[in-house]
Amino acid sequence: MTSNQTEDNKGNILIVDDTPENLQVLSATLSERGYKVRGVINGKMAIRAARSGSPDLILLDIKMPEMDGYEVCTLLKADPKTAEIPVIFISALDEVLDKVTAFQVGGVDYITKPFHVAEVLARIEHQLTIQRLKKQLLDRNTELQQEIIERKKAEEAAAAASLAKSQFVANMSHELRTPLNAILGFTQVMSRDSLLGDENLENLRIINSSGQHLLELINDVLDLSKIEAGIISLDERSFDLYQLLDTLEEMFQIKAETKNLQLRFSVQANVPQYIKTDEKKLRVCLINLLGNAIKFTGNGGSIWLRASVESKQEPAKSEIYPNSSCAEQYVILFEVEDTGVGIAAAEIDTLFNAFVQTEAGKQAADGTGLGLTITKKYVEIMGGEIGVKSVLGEGTSFKFNLRVFPAISSEITVATLQRVIGLEPDQPVYRILAVDDNQENRLLLVKMLQPIGFELRQAENGLQAVELWESWQPDLIWLDTRMPVMDGFEAVRQIRVQEKPTERQTVIIALTASTFEEKKGEIITAGCDDFVRKPFQEQILFDKMACYLGVRYIYQEFPRHETGALRRYFVSEKPDSFFRPLLAQMPRNWVQELYDAASDVNEDLAIQIVDRISDSNPTLADALQDLLVDYRLDKIMDLTQSILT
C-alpha cells in the first residue's frame, strides 16, 4: 500500500475537471468503490491540492480555462514534491496528436470521454498497483542495504562463525526472496495482458529490472557464504562460448552507449567455439569485470574484452575434471581492459578481499564490495588464476585464465524461445494444489496456471494441504517448505504414509527460497519428487508439470537468431609479409597519417584514411578494412611503424 492507503481507503484520488457534472459523477463512483476523492475545477487549484494533499493518483481534464491539462501536468512533473504522482488524462479529445501530447508531458494513461465506469476503475487500479509494487521494491531495497551493513559488522566481529553466518544468510535469503517471488512473478503475469500499452509495459520492465538487480545483490552475499562454507561445486557443461560472449556484448552495449563508451570484444581465431567448463561461473566473472569497467570508465572511454588461447596441452589427468575423457585441453586467457579511473597501488593488495571497495567504488556508492571476491573464488574453483594491473588515472586490466576442454555442437542444448498460452485438447483436467503461507505467492501460482487451463485450489499451511489432499486428490502439489502450523516437510511425510502402494502417487514439488544444495537432499528425503527455487520463472513450472504429468501445451513462438548467426569477433588475419610490401609502395605521408590515427585509437579517422585508397589499392584497402572490423588498431600501428622506421 502507498502512504495514503489503508484497509478502508483504497487510495486518494484528485479529480480535475471544470465541468461540475463530471466531477460529481466521478466522485460518487470512486467514493462508492472505497476511494477518498477530492475534486477541483481548474489548474491552479489542482497544483495547490497536489502539493498539500499528496494524492495517490490524479484524473486530469485537458480543456480548461486559464490553464489547460497539458500545462498542469508539465508543472506537476517539474516539481519534486508532485513529480511521482501518476496522471491519467480524461478528455473528450480523441485525436492521436492529443494523446501523444498527453504522454509526452508525463501522463501515464489516457481515457476518452464519454467513458465507461468499469474502464476508469480498471485503469486507476492498474496504476495504483504499479505504485504499490514500486514502493515494495523501495522498501525491500532499504531492508537489503540495512542487512548488508549488519553483515559487514558481523564479518568484522565474527570471522570464525562460518556456520552461524551461513544460517543467517539462508534466513535472509528466504525472507527477501519470498516477496521478490511475488514481485517478479506478477510482472510476468501482467506482461501477458495484450491490452497493455507500451508505457505500462515499460513500467513493468522497470519493476522487473529493479527486482532482478535486488536479487543479484542478495545472490552476491549468498554466493560468498556458500564459497566460504565450502558447499559450492563445479558444474561442468558443454556450451557455446561465442554465443555467451555475444549475449554479454548485447547486454552491456546499451550501458556503454549511455556513457558514450567504445565497447569492443575480440576473440582470436584459434579459440574453440564450443567448450566444457562451468558456464554460469564464467558468465558471473565476465559480468562482474565488465560491469566494473563500465562503472569506473568516464564518458568517451574505451573497454575491451579479449579472449585468446594461452596454451594447448596434451591429455593429462586433470585435478579439476578427473573423469574427463577429452583428448586435449586448452588454457584460455580472458582480459577485460578499460581506460577508466584506475586503482591506486596501495589498494591492489586488498582488492579481492570481501566488502573492500576502492576509493572510486566508495564514491560511486554502488554494489556490495563482493563482486571481485566472488570472481577470484570462481576463477580458482575453475582451475585458473586472476591478476590485475592498473595505473591511477589511466585505466585497469584484469586477466584470468581457465583450463577448458573443447566440446562439439551436438552436446549443446539450445533453449526454445516460446511461451505457454494454453493446453492441447483431449487431455484430462489436471488438479493442482498450491500450498504456501504467503497469500501473494499462492495468488501468483493461481494467476500463472489457472488461465492456462489447470484447476487450482489453495492451502495456507501443511495441515490444510493434507486435508485437501485427502478430500480432493490433486494430481500435483506445489508445496512451500517453511510454513506455520505444519511445515512442508511434515505435510509430505504424512501424505506419503497415507498413500496406498497400488494407487498412483501424487506428484509433490517443493518450492523453496533457499539456494543451499544440502536442502535438496533434505527435500528429496522427505518424499518430494523435485524442487524449484524462488523466485522462479513461469516456464520452469510448466516444464516440471510436463515432465511429471505428461501435460502437453499450446505455445506462442518467438523469433530467434538462426544457429551460427552470431556477431563476428575476428577475421582470418593475413601475415605481416602480405602487408609490408603493399604498405611500402604507399606514399610516406599516407602511412604516417594511418599510423597517427591508429596510435590515437581514432577508429573513425583510420576508416576514412583507408577508404581514400579503396579505388587505387583495393587489395590493401580490403585487408586493412578487415583489421578495422576486428578492432586491430594495434596491428595497424605495428605494421605502419615498421615501414616508417
C-alpha positions as CSV (number, residue, x, y, z in Angstrom):
1,M,0.0,0.0,0.0
2,T,1.1,3.6,-0.5
3,S,1.2,6.0,2.4
4,N,-2.3,7.2,1.8
5,Q,-3.9,3.8,1.6
6,T,-5.5,1.8,4.4
7,E,-7.8,-1.2,4.6
8,D,-10.8,1.2,4.5
9,N,-9.3,3.6,1.9
10,K,-8.2,2.2,-1.4
11,G,-6.4,5.4,-2.2
12,N,-6.7,9.2,-2.6
13,I,-7.8,10.4,-6.0
14,L,-7.6,14.1,-7.1
15,I,-10.1,14.8,-9.9
16,V,-9.5,18.0,-12.0
17,D,-12.4,19.0,-14.3
18,D,-14.1,22.3,-15.0
19,T,-17.4,20.6,-15.5
20,P,-19.3,20.1,-12.2
21,E,-21.4,17.3,-13.6
22,N,-18.2,15.3,-14.5
23,L,-16.8,15.9,-11.1
24,Q,-20.0,14.7,-9.4
25,V,-20.2,11.5,-11.4
26,L,-16.6,10.5,-11.0
27,S,-16.5,11.5,-7.3
28,A,-19.6,9.5,-6.5
29,T,-18.5,6.4,-8.5
30,L,-15.0,6.3,-6.9
31,S,-16.2,7.0,-3.4
32,E,-18.6,4.1,-3.7
33,R,-15.6,1.9,-4.6
34,G,-13.7,2.9,-1.5
35,Y,-11.5,5.7,-2.8
36,K,-11.1,9.0,-1.0
37,V,-11.9,11.7,-3.6
38,R,-11.2,15.4,-3.8
39,G,-12.4,17.5,-6.8
40,V,-11.2,20.8,-8.1
41,I,-12.3,22.9,-11.1
42,N,-9.2,24.5,-12.5
43,G,-5.4,24.0,-12.9
44,K,-4.2,26.4,-10.2
45,M,-6.4,24.7,-7.6
46,A,-5.1,21.3,-8.8
47,I,-1.5,22.2,-8.3
48,R,-2.2,23.5,-4.8
49,A,-4.2,20.4,-3.9
50,A,-1.5,18.1,-5.2
51,R,1.3,19.9,-3.3
52,S,-0.7,19.9,0.0
53,G,-2.6,16.6,-0.2
54,S,-0.1,14.3,-2.0
55,P,-2.8,12.2,-3.8
56,D,-2.0,8.7,-5.0
57,L,-3.4,9.5,-8.5
58,I,-4.7,12.4,-10.5
59,L,-7.5,12.3,-13.1
60,L,-6.9,15.4,-15.2
61,D,-9.1,17.0,-17.9
62,I,-7.4,18.8,-20.7
63,K,-9.6,21.6,-21.9
64,M,-10.0,24.0,-19.0
65,P,-9.9,27.9,-18.8
66,E,-6.7,29.8,-17.9
67,M,-4.5,26.7,-17.7
68,D,-5.1,23.5,-19.7
69,G,-4.3,20.0,-18.5
70,Y,-1.1,19.7,-20.5
71,E,0.3,22.8,-18.7
72,V,-0.9,21.5,-15.3
73,C,0.8,18.1,-15.9
74,T,4.0,19.8,-17.0
75,L,4.2,21.9,-13.8
76,L,3.4,18.9,-11.6
77,K,6.2,16.8,-13.2
78,A,8.6,19.7,-12.8
79,D,8.0,19.9,-9.0
80,P,9.9,17.2,-7.0
81,K,7.0,17.0,-4.5
82,T,4.5,16.0,-7.2
83,A,6.6,14.6,-9.9
84,E,6.0,10.9,-8.9
85,I,2.2,11.2,-8.8
86,P,0.7,9.3,-11.8
87,V,-1.5,11.4,-14.0
88,I,-4.3,9.9,-16.1
89,F,-5.8,12.3,-18.7
90,I,-9.5,12.0,-19.1
91,S,-10.8,14.1,-22.1
92,A,-13.2,14.3,-25.0
93,L,-10.3,15.0,-27.3
94,D,-9.7,11.7,-29.2
95,E,-7.1,12.7,-31.9
96,V,-3.8,10.8,-31.9
97,L,-1.9,14.1,-31.5
98,D,-3.8,14.9,-28.3
99,K,-2.9,11.5,-26.8
100,V,0.7,11.7,-27.9
101,T,1.0,15.2,-26.3
102,A,-0.5,13.8,-23.1
103,F,2.1,11.1,-22.8
104,Q,4.9,13.5,-23.8
105,V,4.1,15.8,-20.8
106,G,4.2,12.9,-18.4
107,G,0.8,11.2,-18.4
108,V,0.7,7.5,-17.7
109,D,-2.7,6.8,-19.3
110,Y,-5.5,8.4,-21.4
111,I,-9.2,7.9,-21.1
112,T,-11.6,9.2,-23.8
113,K,-14.9,10.8,-22.9
114,P,-17.6,9.6,-22.8
115,F,-16.0,7.0,-20.5
116,H,-17.1,3.6,-19.2
117,V,-17.0,3.4,-15.4
118,A,-15.5,-0.1,-15.5
119,E,-12.7,1.1,-17.7
120,V,-11.9,4.1,-15.5
121,L,-11.8,1.8,-12.4
122,A,-9.6,-0.7,-14.1
123,R,-7.1,1.8,-15.3
124,I,-7.0,3.5,-11.9
125,E,-6.4,0.2,-10.1
126,H,-3.7,-0.8,-12.6
127,Q,-1.7,2.4,-11.9
128,L,-2.1,2.1,-8.2
129,T,-0.9,-1.5,-8.3
130,I,2.2,-0.3,-10.1
131,Q,2.8,2.3,-7.4
132,R,2.4,-0.3,-4.7
133,L,4.9,-2.6,-6.4
134,K,7.4,0.3,-6.7
135,K,7.0,1.1,-3.0
136,Q,7.6,-2.6,-2.1
137,L,10.8,-2.6,-4.2
138,L,12.0,0.6,-2.5
139,D,11.2,-0.8,1.0
140,R,13.0,-4.1,0.1
141,N,16.0,-2.2,-1.2
142,T,16.2,-0.3,2.1
143,E,15.9,-3.5,4.1
144,L,18.6,-5.1,2.0
145,Q,21.0,-2.2,2.4
146,Q,20.5,-2.5,6.2
147,E,21.1,-6.2,6.1
148,I,24.3,-5.7,4.2
149,I,25.5,-3.1,6.7
150,E,24.7,-5.5,9.6
151,R,26.5,-8.3,7.7
152,K,29.7,-6.2,7.3
153,K,29.7,-5.6,11.1
154,A,29.2,-9.3,11.7
155,E,32.2,-10.1,9.4
156,E,34.5,-7.9,11.4
157,A,33.3,-9.2,14.8
158,A,32.8,-12.9,14.0
159,A,35.1,-14.0,11.2
160,A,35.3,-17.6,12.6
161,A,31.5,-18.0,12.8
162,S,31.1,-19.5,9.3
163,L,28.3,-21.9,10.1
164,A,26.2,-19.3,12.0
165,K,26.8,-16.8,9.3
166,S,25.6,-19.2,6.6
167,Q,22.5,-19.8,8.5
168,F,21.8,-16.1,8.8
169,V,22.2,-15.6,5.1
170,A,19.9,-18.5,4.4
171,N,17.2,-16.9,6.5
172,M,17.8,-13.6,5.0
173,S,17.6,-15.2,1.6
174,H,14.2,-16.7,2.4
175,E,12.7,-13.5,3.8
176,L,13.8,-11.4,0.8
177,R,13.4,-14.0,-2.0
178,T,9.8,-14.8,-0.9
179,P,8.4,-11.3,-1.6
180,L,10.6,-11.0,-4.6
181,N,9.0,-14.1,-6.0
182,A,5.7,-12.3,-5.9
183,I,7.0,-9.1,-7.3
184,L,8.9,-10.7,-10.2
185,G,6.2,-13.3,-10.8
186,F,3.3,-10.8,-11.1
187,T,5.3,-8.8,-13.6
188,Q,5.4,-11.9,-15.7
189,V,1.6,-12.4,-15.3
190,M,0.9,-8.7,-16.1
191,S,3.1,-8.8,-19.2
192,R,0.8,-11.4,-20.7
193,D,-2.0,-8.8,-21.0
194,S,-2.3,-8.0,-24.7
195,L,-4.2,-4.7,-23.8
196,L,-1.2,-3.1,-22.0
197,G,0.3,-0.2,-23.8
198,D,3.9,0.5,-24.4
199,E,4.1,2.8,-21.4
200,N,2.8,0.2,-19.0
201,L,5.0,-2.5,-20.5
202,E,7.9,-0.2,-19.9
203,N,6.8,0.3,-16.2
204,L,6.7,-3.5,-15.8
205,R,10.1,-3.8,-17.4
206,I,11.5,-1.3,-14.9
207,I,9.9,-3.1,-12.0
208,N,11.3,-6.4,-13.2
209,S,14.7,-5.0,-13.8
210,S,14.9,-3.4,-10.3
211,G,13.7,-6.7,-8.8
212,Q,16.3,-8.6,-10.7
213,H,19.0,-6.2,-9.5
214,L,17.9,-6.7,-5.9
215,L,18.0,-10.4,-6.4
216,E,21.6,-10.2,-7.8
217,L,22.7,-8.3,-4.7
218,I,21.2,-11.0,-2.5
219,N,22.8,-13.7,-4.5
220,D,26.2,-11.9,-4.2
221,V,26.1,-12.2,-0.4
222,L,24.7,-15.7,-0.6
223,D,27.3,-17.0,-3.0
224,L,30.2,-15.7,-0.9
225,S,28.8,-17.6,2.1
226,K,28.5,-20.7,0.1
227,I,32.1,-20.4,-1.1
228,E,33.4,-19.8,2.4
229,A,31.3,-22.7,3.8
230,G,32.9,-25.0,1.1
231,I,29.5,-26.1,-0.3
232,I,29.7,-24.6,-3.8
233,S,30.6,-27.0,-6.5
234,L,31.8,-27.0,-10.1
235,D,29.0,-27.5,-12.7
236,E,30.9,-28.7,-15.9
237,R,28.8,-28.5,-19.0
238,S,29.3,-28.0,-22.8
239,F,28.3,-24.6,-24.2
240,D,28.8,-22.2,-27.0
241,L,31.5,-19.7,-25.9
242,Y,30.8,-17.4,-28.8
243,Q,27.1,-17.2,-28.0
244,L,27.9,-16.4,-24.4
245,L,30.2,-13.6,-25.5
246,D,27.6,-12.4,-28.0
247,T,25.0,-12.2,-25.2
248,L,27.3,-10.3,-22.9
249,E,28.2,-7.8,-25.6
250,E,24.5,-7.2,-26.3
251,M,23.8,-6.9,-22.6
252,F,26.5,-4.3,-21.9
253,Q,26.2,-2.4,-25.2
254,I,23.3,-0.2,-24.1
255,K,25.0,0.7,-20.8
256,A,28.2,1.5,-22.8
257,E,26.3,3.7,-25.3
258,T,24.7,5.7,-22.5
259,K,28.2,6.8,-21.4
260,N,29.5,7.1,-24.9
261,L,31.9,4.3,-24.3
262,Q,33.6,2.2,-27.0
263,L,32.9,-1.5,-26.0
264,R,34.9,-4.0,-28.1
265,F,35.0,-7.7,-28.0
266,S,37.9,-9.6,-29.7
267,V,38.4,-13.3,-29.9
268,Q,41.4,-15.0,-31.5
269,A,40.6,-17.3,-34.4
270,N,42.0,-20.4,-32.6
271,V,39.8,-20.1,-29.5
272,P,37.3,-23.0,-29.7
273,Q,33.7,-22.1,-30.1
274,Y,32.3,-25.0,-28.1
275,I,34.0,-25.6,-24.7
276,K,33.3,-27.5,-21.5
277,T,33.6,-25.8,-18.1
278,D,31.2,-24.1,-15.7
279,E,29.3,-21.6,-17.9
280,K,27.4,-19.9,-15.1
281,K,30.6,-19.1,-13.1
282,L,32.4,-17.9,-16.2
283,R,29.5,-15.7,-17.0
284,V,29.4,-14.2,-13.5
285,C,33.2,-13.5,-13.7
286,L,32.9,-11.7,-17.0
287,I,29.8,-9.8,-15.9
288,N,31.5,-8.6,-12.7
289,L,34.6,-7.4,-14.6
290,L,32.7,-5.8,-17.5
291,G,30.3,-4.1,-15.0
292,N,33.1,-2.6,-13.0
293,A,34.8,-1.4,-16.2
294,I,31.7,0.4,-17.4
295,K,31.1,1.8,-13.9
296,F,34.6,3.3,-13.5
297,T,35.2,4.5,-17.0
298,G,34.3,8.0,-17.8
299,N,32.4,9.3,-20.8
300,G,34.1,8.7,-24.1
301,G,36.4,6.0,-22.8
302,S,37.1,2.5,-24.1
303,I,36.6,-1.0,-22.8
304,W,38.0,-4.2,-24.4
305,L,37.2,-7.9,-23.7
306,R,39.8,-10.2,-25.3
307,A,39.9,-13.9,-25.4
308,S,42.9,-15.9,-26.6
309,V,44.5,-19.3,-26.3
310,E,47.3,-19.1,-23.8
311,S,48.4,-22.7,-24.3
312,K,47.2,-26.0,-25.6
313,Q,48.0,-29.2,-23.7
314,E,48.1,-32.9,-24.5
315,P,45.9,-35.3,-22.5
316,A,46.7,-35.4,-18.8
317,K,44.9,-36.3,-15.6
318,S,43.1,-33.2,-14.5
319,E,42.5,-32.3,-10.9
320,I,39.6,-30.1,-11.9
321,Y,38.0,-32.7,-14.3
322,P,39.4,-36.1,-13.2
323,N,36.7,-38.0,-15.1
324,S,37.0,-36.2,-18.4
325,S,37.9,-38.3,-21.4
326,C,38.7,-35.3,-23.7
327,A,41.7,-35.7,-25.9
328,E,43.1,-32.2,-25.4
329,Q,43.0,-29.3,-23.1
330,Y,43.1,-25.5,-23.7
331,V,44.1,-22.7,-21.4
332,I,42.1,-19.7,-22.5
333,L,43.1,-16.2,-21.4
334,F,40.3,-13.6,-20.8
335,E,41.2,-10.0,-20.4
336,V,39.0,-7.0,-19.6
337,E,40.8,-3.7,-20.1
338,D,39.5,-0.2,-19.6
339,T,40.6,3.4,-19.8
340,G,38.9,4.3,-16.6
341,V,39.9,5.9,-13.3
342,G,42.4,3.2,-12.4
343,I,43.3,1.8,-9.0
344,A,45.9,3.2,-6.6
345,A,48.9,0.9,-5.9
346,A,48.1,0.8,-2.2
347,E,44.6,-0.6,-2.9
348,I,45.8,-3.5,-5.2
349,D,46.7,-5.9,-2.4
350,T,43.2,-5.8,-0.7
351,L,41.3,-5.5,-4.0
352,F,39.9,-9.1,-3.9
353,N,39.0,-9.0,-0.2
354,A,35.3,-9.3,0.8
355,F,33.5,-6.0,1.4
356,V,36.6,-4.0,0.3
357,Q,35.9,-1.2,-2.1
358,T,38.4,1.2,-3.8
359,E,38.1,4.9,-3.3
360,A,36.3,5.1,-6.7
361,G,33.9,2.4,-5.5
362,K,33.0,4.3,-2.4
363,Q,32.4,7.4,-4.3
364,A,30.1,5.5,-6.7
365,A,28.1,4.3,-3.7
366,D,27.1,1.2,-5.7
367,G,27.4,-2.5,-5.1
368,T,28.4,-4.7,-2.1
369,G,32.1,-5.0,-2.5
370,L,31.8,-8.7,-3.2
371,G,32.0,-8.8,-7.0
372,L,35.8,-9.2,-7.3
373,T,35.9,-11.5,-4.3
374,I,33.4,-13.9,-5.9
375,T,35.2,-13.6,-9.3
376,K,38.5,-14.6,-7.8
377,K,37.0,-17.5,-5.9
378,Y,35.1,-18.7,-9.0
379,V,38.3,-18.5,-11.2
380,E,40.2,-20.6,-8.7
381,I,37.4,-23.1,-8.4
382,M,37.6,-23.5,-12.2
383,G,41.3,-24.1,-12.0
384,G,42.5,-20.7,-13.1
385,E,44.3,-17.6,-11.8
386,I,43.4,-13.9,-11.9
387,G,45.6,-10.8,-11.8
388,V,45.3,-7.1,-12.2
389,K,47.4,-4.2,-13.5
390,S,46.4,-0.6,-13.1
391,V,47.7,2.9,-13.4
392,L,45.8,5.5,-11.5
393,G,44.0,7.9,-13.9
394,E,44.8,5.8,-17.0
395,G,43.0,2.5,-16.7
396,T,42.9,-1.1,-15.4
397,S,43.4,-4.5,-16.9
398,F,42.1,-7.7,-15.3
399,K,43.4,-11.0,-16.7
400,F,42.3,-14.6,-15.8
401,N,43.0,-17.9,-17.4
402,L,40.9,-21.1,-17.4
403,R,41.6,-24.7,-18.2
404,V,38.8,-25.9,-20.5
405,F,38.1,-28.9,-22.8
406,P,36.8,-28.5,-26.3
407,A,33.2,-29.7,-26.9
408,I,31.1,-30.4,-30.0
409,S,28.0,-28.6,-31.1
410,S,25.8,-31.7,-30.8
411,E,26.4,-31.6,-27.0
412,I,24.8,-28.1,-26.7
413,T,21.2,-27.8,-25.7
414,V,19.5,-24.8,-27.3
415,A,16.5,-23.4,-25.4
416,T,13.4,-22.8,-27.5
417,L,12.0,-19.3,-27.4
418,Q,8.3,-19.8,-26.7
419,R,5.6,-19.1,-24.2
420,V,2.8,-21.4,-22.9
421,I,-0.6,-20.0,-23.8
422,G,-2.9,-23.0,-23.2
423,L,-3.3,-26.8,-23.0
424,E,-3.7,-29.0,-26.0
425,P,-7.2,-30.6,-26.4
426,D,-8.1,-34.1,-25.4
427,Q,-6.3,-34.1,-22.0
428,P,-7.7,-34.7,-18.5
429,V,-8.4,-31.8,-16.2
430,Y,-5.3,-31.5,-14.1
431,R,-5.9,-30.7,-10.4
432,I,-3.1,-28.6,-8.9
433,L,-2.9,-27.7,-5.2
434,A,-0.9,-24.5,-4.3
435,V,0.4,-24.6,-0.7
436,D,2.1,-21.5,0.7
437,D,1.5,-19.4,3.9
438,N,2.2,-16.3,1.8
439,Q,-1.1,-15.2,0.1
440,E,0.7,-13.3,-2.7
441,N,2.7,-16.5,-3.6
442,R,-0.5,-18.6,-3.7
443,L,-2.2,-16.0,-5.8
444,L,0.8,-15.9,-8.2
445,L,0.5,-19.6,-8.8
446,V,-3.2,-19.3,-9.4
447,K,-2.7,-16.4,-11.9
448,M,0.0,-18.3,-13.7
449,L,-1.6,-21.7,-14.0
450,Q,-5.4,-21.1,-14.0
451,P,-5.6,-19.1,-17.3
452,I,-3.7,-21.9,-19.0
453,G,-6.5,-24.4,-18.1
454,F,-5.4,-26.0,-14.8
455,E,-7.9,-26.5,-11.9
456,L,-6.4,-24.8,-8.8
457,R,-7.1,-25.0,-5.1
458,Q,-5.1,-23.3,-2.3
459,A,-3.9,-24.2,1.2
460,E,-2.0,-21.9,3.6
461,N,-0.2,-24.5,5.7
462,G,0.7,-28.1,5.7
463,L,-2.3,-29.3,7.8
464,Q,-4.7,-27.8,5.2
465,A,-2.7,-29.4,2.4
466,V,-3.0,-32.8,3.9
467,E,-6.8,-32.4,4.4
468,L,-7.3,-31.1,0.8
469,W,-5.2,-34.0,-0.5
470,E,-7.4,-36.5,1.3
471,S,-10.7,-34.9,0.0
472,W,-9.7,-33.6,-3.4
473,Q,-6.9,-35.9,-4.6
474,P,-4.8,-33.4,-6.7
475,D,-2.5,-34.6,-9.5
476,L,0.3,-32.3,-8.4
477,I,1.1,-30.2,-5.3
478,W,3.3,-27.1,-5.3
479,L,4.5,-27.1,-1.7
480,D,6.3,-24.4,0.3
481,T,8.7,-25.9,2.8
482,R,8.5,-23.2,5.6
483,M,5.0,-22.6,7.0
484,P,3.3,-22.3,10.4
485,V,1.1,-24.9,12.0
486,M,2.7,-27.7,9.9
487,D,5.7,-27.2,7.6
488,G,6.0,-28.7,4.1
489,F,8.4,-31.5,5.2
490,E,5.9,-32.9,7.7
491,A,3.0,-32.5,5.3
492,V,4.7,-34.6,2.6
493,R,5.7,-37.2,5.1
494,Q,2.0,-37.6,6.2
495,I,0.8,-37.8,2.6
496,R,3.3,-40.4,1.7
497,V,2.4,-42.5,4.7
498,Q,-1.3,-42.5,3.8
499,E,-0.8,-43.2,0.1
500,K,-1.6,-46.8,-1.0
501,P,1.0,-48.7,-2.9
502,T,-1.5,-49.8,-5.5
503,E,-2.6,-46.2,-6.4
504,R,-0.8,-43.6,-8.3
505,Q,1.3,-41.3,-6.1
506,T,0.6,-37.6,-6.1
507,V,3.4,-35.6,-7.6
508,I,4.8,-33.2,-4.9
509,I,7.3,-30.5,-5.9
510,A,8.8,-28.3,-3.2
511,L,9.0,-24.5,-3.5
512,T,11.9,-23.2,-1.5
513,A,13.6,-19.8,-1.1
514,S,16.9,-21.5,-0.1
515,T,19.7,-22.0,-2.6
516,F,21.9,-24.2,-0.4
517,E,22.5,-27.5,-2.0
518,E,22.1,-29.5,1.2
519,K,18.4,-28.5,1.3
520,K,17.9,-30.5,-1.9
521,G,18.8,-33.8,-0.2
522,E,16.5,-32.9,2.7
523,I,13.7,-32.2,0.4
524,I,14.0,-35.4,-1.6
525,T,14.5,-37.5,1.5
526,A,11.2,-36.1,3.0
527,G,9.3,-37.5,0.0
528,C,9.2,-34.7,-2.6
529,D,9.7,-35.6,-6.3
530,D,11.5,-32.4,-7.1
531,F,12.0,-28.8,-6.0
532,V,12.0,-25.3,-7.6
533,R,13.8,-22.3,-6.1
534,K,12.1,-18.9,-5.6
535,P,11.9,-16.6,-7.3
536,F,11.0,-18.8,-10.3
537,Q,10.2,-18.3,-14.0
538,E,6.8,-19.5,-15.2
539,Q,8.4,-21.7,-17.8
540,I,10.1,-23.8,-15.1
541,L,6.7,-24.6,-13.6
542,F,5.3,-25.6,-17.0
543,D,8.3,-27.7,-17.7
544,K,8.1,-29.6,-14.4
545,M,4.4,-30.3,-14.9
546,A,5.1,-31.6,-18.4
547,C,7.8,-33.8,-17.1
548,Y,5.9,-35.4,-14.2
549,L,2.3,-35.3,-15.5
550,G,2.8,-35.5,-19.3
551,V,1.0,-32.2,-19.8
552,R,1.0,-31.0,-23.5
553,Y,0.9,-27.3,-24.2
554,I,0.0,-24.9,-26.9
555,Y,2.8,-22.4,-27.4
556,Q,3.3,-18.9,-28.7
557,E,6.5,-19.0,-30.6
558,F,9.0,-16.1,-30.5
559,P,11.6,-15.3,-33.3
560,R,15.2,-16.1,-32.5
561,H,18.5,-15.8,-34.3
562,E,19.5,-18.7,-36.6
563,T,22.2,-21.0,-35.3
564,G,25.6,-19.6,-36.1
565,A,24.2,-16.1,-36.8
566,L,26.5,-14.7,-34.1
567,R,28.4,-11.4,-34.1
568,R,31.7,-11.7,-35.9
569,Y,34.6,-11.2,-33.4
570,F,37.5,-12.0,-35.6
571,V,38.7,-12.2,-39.2
572,S,41.2,-14.5,-40.7
573,E,44.3,-12.3,-40.4
574,K,46.8,-12.1,-43.2
575,P,50.5,-12.4,-42.3
576,D,52.8,-9.3,-41.9
577,S,54.6,-10.4,-45.1
578,F,51.3,-9.7,-47.0
579,F,51.0,-6.1,-45.7
580,R,54.6,-4.8,-45.7
581,P,55.3,-4.8,-49.5
582,L,52.0,-3.2,-50.2
583,L,52.4,-0.5,-47.4
584,A,56.0,0.1,-48.7
585,Q,54.6,1.2,-52.0
586,M,52.3,3.8,-50.4
587,P,53.2,7.5,-50.0
588,R,55.0,8.1,-46.7
589,N,52.7,10.8,-45.6
590,W,49.7,8.5,-46.1
591,V,51.4,5.8,-44.0
592,Q,52.2,8.4,-41.3
593,E,48.5,9.5,-41.2
594,L,47.4,5.9,-40.8
595,Y,50.0,5.4,-38.0
596,D,48.9,8.5,-36.2
597,A,45.2,7.5,-36.3
598,A,45.9,4.0,-35.1
599,S,48.2,5.2,-32.2
600,D,45.5,7.8,-31.2
601,V,42.9,4.9,-31.2
602,N,40.9,7.1,-33.7
603,E,39.0,4.4,-35.5
604,D,36.7,6.7,-37.5
605,L,39.8,8.6,-38.9
606,A,41.5,5.4,-39.7
607,I,38.5,4.2,-41.7
608,Q,38.4,7.5,-43.6
609,I,42.2,7.2,-44.5
610,V,41.8,3.6,-45.7
611,D,38.6,4.5,-47.7
612,R,40.8,7.0,-49.7
613,I,42.7,4.2,-51.3
614,S,39.8,1.8,-51.9
615,D,39.8,2.5,-55.7
616,S,43.6,2.8,-56.3
617,N,44.7,0.0,-54.0
618,P,41.7,-2.3,-53.4
619,T,43.7,-5.3,-52.2
620,L,45.5,-3.4,-49.4
621,A,42.3,-1.4,-48.6
622,D,40.2,-4.6,-48.2
623,A,42.8,-6.2,-45.9
624,L,43.1,-3.1,-43.7
625,Q,39.3,-2.8,-43.5
626,D,39.2,-6.4,-42.2
627,L,41.6,-5.4,-39.4
628,L,39.5,-2.4,-38.6
629,V,36.4,-4.6,-38.4
630,D,38.2,-6.7,-35.8
631,Y,39.4,-3.5,-33.9
632,R,43.0,-4.4,-34.7
633,L,44.3,-0.9,-34.5
634,D,47.3,-2.3,-32.6
635,K,48.3,-4.4,-35.5
636,I,47.9,-1.5,-38.0
637,M,50.1,0.6,-35.7
638,D,52.8,-2.1,-35.7
639,L,52.7,-2.5,-39.4
640,T,52.9,1.2,-40.3
641,Q,55.6,1.8,-37.7
642,S,57.8,-0.9,-39.3
643,I,57.5,1.0,-42.6
644,L,58.3,4.4,-41.1
645,T,61.4,3.3,-39.1
